[in-house]
């Protein structure tokens, strides 16, 4: 009897060791711990006022870019105690210079903490709306602004909803209509780590309109960047922990149907789509360990990938920067 008990305990210990060993290897693969990063030496320079970097950038067809800066996010390094800010940058100017956008309206600027952003141009009157994911006091909400002359954003509305509980990024399909990614299922750090360790795909994409709010797609490990094809037919979502970009097709009623995934070999954060070619430009993190344990003398770096012909049988992924 004692021998049988000892045998069962040994088998249980062996099974647990194998299980956790497999989980460790999965996490090791997920964070690309053995990846060797090729170096590209570029003629780069800092932009004034953006010394601490921008979390997200979105670009209008006329070359005007909006930038969200100053994000404070749990588990990530923060470089400034000041509230977040929004900037505009004319990429077609010979010497582009970021200009801080003045925000008017009823919005608590002291707790402004901008994350993902998206722009929508109303073809009826050419009005430009900027939708911004905001995390005041660790909450998740979406701010709707109208961009007006003299570098000003007029705050129109704040949107909150239980389904928008951990929003990372957003893509606008109307002045008050959008898709949003949730990057966490649990708000507890311990439970969140457990979902990563177990490789659980619990995150989703939420569709919001004034008339209805619902989950449009699920089965994502951690939804980050999101964007839309030039013809508005497809939605692209970066699953940062799965190292790929998921392609969804919009259906009647704003349902999303999964089409395929394109492996990118990096932790893809944000997505920008070329309005002319349809190419996807991806801002990625090649070294997540350095990202979360930031050392100024040995920064983690970043990389920009490009996906051409994403809807073909053989999309091409290249390292551009």
N, C-alpha and C positions, 0 to 999 in steps of 0.2 A: 504493500500500500504506500509506504514511504517512498519507495523507488518510483512508483507511478506518479506520485505527486511531484517528485523532483523532476521527472521527465517532462511533465506538463508545464512546470514553471520554466524549465530550460527552453522548451519549445516556444512558450509565450515571449520570453526575453529575446529569443532569436528572431521571432516574427516582428516584434517591436523594433528591434535594431535594424532589421532589413527595411521596415517601413520608413523609419526616420532617416535611414541612410539614403533611401530613394528620394525622400523629400528634400534632403540636403543637396543631393546632386541636381534636382530640379531647380532649386533656388540658385545654385551655383551657375547653372546654364542660363537661367533667367537674367542674372545680372552681368552676364558676359565676362566672367572673371578671367577667362583665358584668351580673350580677344586681343589681337595685336592691331593697333590702329595706325594706318598709314598717315604720314604727315604731308600736308600741303602748305607750303610757305606762300602766303598771300600778302598783297600790298593793302593791309587794312589799317584803319585808324579809328580812334574813339570819336563818337559824336558828342558834342557838348550837351550837358544836362542829362545824358543817359549813361553816366559812368557806372551805375548799378545794374544796367541791362534792362531789357523789356521782356515781360512774360509772353506777350502775344503781339503780333503785327498783322494788320489786314490792309489790303491795298485796293483803292478804287481804280477804275479803268483809266482815269486821267492821270494816274501816277501819284496821287495823293495817298499817303500811308498814315494810318492811325496806330499808335503804340500805347499799350498799357504798361505801367511801371510801378515798382514799389510793392509787389506782392509779398505778403507775409503768410506763409503756409506751414502747417504743422509738419515737423520732421525735416524741413528744408531751411538752409541758412538764410538769414535776413541781414541786409547790409545797411539799412537805414531805419531810424525810428519814426521818420516822417510818414504821413498818410500817403496813399498811392496817388498817382497823377496820370493824366492822359496827355499825349502829345500828338502833334500832326507834323508830317515831314513830306516835303515836295521832292520826290525822287528824281524828277526831271530837271531840277535846278542844278547848275554846274557845281555849286557848293552847297549841298543840302544841309539845312540847319533845323533841328527839332524845335518846335515852338509849343510851349505849354498851352493847353486848351483851358480857357476859363469856363468854369461850370456854374450855371445859374439855375435857380429853382430850389425846391424843397428837398435837399439831399444833405445828409450829415457828412460833410467833407472830412471831419476829424477821424471818422472810422472808415473812410473810403479805402477799399482794398481790392483793386481790380485784378481780374484773372483773364479768362478768355474773352475775346471780343469778335463782333461780326458787324458788317455794314450792309444796309439795304437801301437801294435807291428806288424811290417811287416813280415809275415812268410817267405817271399822270401829271405830276408837277415838278419832277426832278428833285423833290425833297430827299435829303440824305439823313437816314436814321442810323444811329450807332447803338448797338445792344452790347451791354457789358455785364459779365459775370462779376458779382461783388460779394465779398466775404466779410462784412462788418461783424466784429466780435465773434469770428469763427462760424457765422451763419452762411447760408447760400441763398442768394437772390439775384434777380436780373434787373438791371436798370436800363430804361429806354430813354435815349437822348435824341434830339434833333440837332444836326450840325448846321450852324448858321455862319454868316460872314463874320470877319474880325476874330477868327479863331475862338469861337464860343460854342459850347455845348449847352443846350437848354434841356434840363431834366423834365421828362414828361410823366414817367410812371415807374413804380417799383413793383416787380412781380415776385410773389412767393407761392410755393405750393409744396405739399408733402412729398410729391414725387421728385421735386427739384431739391433733393436733400444734400447732395455732395457734388455740385456742378463744377465741371472743369472748363469746358469750352462750349461754344454755341455757334450755330449758323442760322442766320435770319432768312426766312422765306416770305416775309411780309413785315410791315411796320410793328406788329405785335404778335407775329407768328414765327416760331423757331423750333429747331431741334437742339437738344442739349445732351451732353454726355455726363454721366455720373462716374466718378473715379473710385469711389468707395461704396461698399454695401453696408458695412458696419462703421460706426463712428468711434468705437473702442479701438485703441491702437493694438491691443492684444488680439482681438478678434480679427482685425484687418490683417495683421501679420499671419494669423492662422489661415486665412483664406488664401494668402499668397503662398504659404508653405504647402498647403494642400492642392494648390493650383485650381481653385474653384472659380468658375466664370459666373459671377453673380451680378455684375454691373450691367447697366442698360443705357439705352438712348430714349429720351423722353420727347414727345411732341407736345408743344404748347400752342394753344390759340385761345382767344377770349371765350370761345364757345366750349372747348373741351381740352382736357389734358390727359394723356395716357402714355404708357410705355409703347414705343414704336418698334423697338428691337431689344433683345436681351442676349444672354450667353456670352458676355464680354468680361475678360479678366479685370481690366482697368481701362475704361474709356477716357481718352485724353482729347487730342485734337479732332475737330470735325469740320468738314467743308462740303461743298456742293459742286457738281459738274457745271460747265458753262451753259449747257442746255437745260439745267435744273432737273434732270431726270435721275441722277444718281447722287447718293450721299456717301462720303468717305469718312471712315472713323479709324483713328489710330488706337490700336489695342497695345498700349505701351509695354505691358508685361509679356505679351505674346510675340513681340517683335514683328508685327505685321500691320498692314492697313486693310481693313475690311471694306468691301464694296457692297452697298445696298441699293436696290432700285425702289424708287417711290411708287406706290400704288394708290389707287383711289382711296380716299379717306385718310391719306397720309400714313398709311402703313408702310413699313420698310421690309422688303424681302431680301434676304441674304443671297448674294451672287457668288462671291469668292473672297479669298484673302491673298494678299501679295506680301511675301516675306521681304523684310528690309534689312535684317541682321543688326538692328540697333534699336534703342529705346526711343521710338518716335513720339515726340511731344505734339508739335503743332503742324498743321497742314495749310498750305496756301496753293490755290489753283490758278494757273496761267489762263487768263480769259481768252487768249487767242488759240493756243495749242492744246489746252486741256491737260498739260503736264502738271504733275503734283510736285510741289517743293516741300520738303519735310525738314523741320528743325528737330534734331535728335541729340540724345545724351549717350555718348559712347562709353562713359564710365560712371555708373550710378553710385558706386561706393565713394568715389571722390566727390560726387555731387552732394551726397548726404553728409559727408564728413569733410566739409570744405576747408582747405588749407590755402591761404592766400599765395604762399610761395610755390605751391604745386596745384594749380587750379585744374578742374576736371576737363575743361575744353568742351567743345561741341562740334557737331558736323551737320552739313546740309546735304541731304540726298535728293535725288530727282527720279521720278517714275515717269517714263514715257510709255505711251500705248497701253495704259493700264487695263483697258477692256479687251485687249487682244489675248491670244493664247500664250504669248511670250512677252509680257511686259518687261521693260528694261529698267533696272535700278542702278543708278550710278552715283558715286561720291563726287560731289561738285566742289564743296568747300570743307 
